[in-house]
Amino acid sequence: MPKIETFDAVGFWKNAYAHQRGKLLKKVNVPEDQIIALVNKKYMEIPAALRYDIETSGISKKELQ
């Protein structure tokens, strides 16, 4: 069974600026009004379902630079 590749979202979120966080949230199809509210929160304050979508989205850190 193949291993699911996950994105190190906790590490990215900790070291990213707001515009980089916003770019990540756009890639997982979060509405614009919610992005504004979420970019300044800590990663663990984001809803669990959204964290799961981010971690299993297959996004690479290079796409967000």
N, C-alpha and C positions, 0 to 999 in steps of 0.2 A: 504494500500500500504506500503510495507516495506521500511524502511529508508536505504539509501545507506551509508555504513560505509566508512568514509574517514580517511586518514592517515594525521596526523599533520605534513605535510611536511615542513612548514615554521619553526616551532620550532625545528624539527630535523636538518634541513639544517643549522640553526643558530649555533647549538651546536655540530655539527659533524665535524670530521676530514676529510681530503680529501679521505682517503681510505674508510671511511664509506659512503661518498657521492658516490664514485665510485661503491661500492657494490649495493647501491640503484639504480643507473642508469643501472647497469647490469641486475638487476631484472626486469626492464621495457624494456629490449631489445634495449638499446642504443648502437650503434656501438662504438668500442674501441677508434677510432680516435676522435669521438665526446665527449666521456667521458673525455678525457684528457683536452679538451677545456672547458668543462662545470663545472668541479669540483671546480674551483677557482672563479667562478662567484657567484654573489649574487642570491638568489633564484628568485627574481622578474625579473632578467635579462634572465632567462631561457625561451624559447618559451612557450606560453600559452598552446599549445596542449600537450607538454611534462609535464608541471605542472599538467594538468588535469589527464594524465595517471598515474602519481605518486600518486596523491591524491586519486584516485579511484581504485588503483591496489589491495587493500586488504592486502598489506604488513603490518606486525606489526613491531614495534620498536625492539622487541626481535630477529627477524630474521636478523637484521642488526648489532647486537652487536658483 
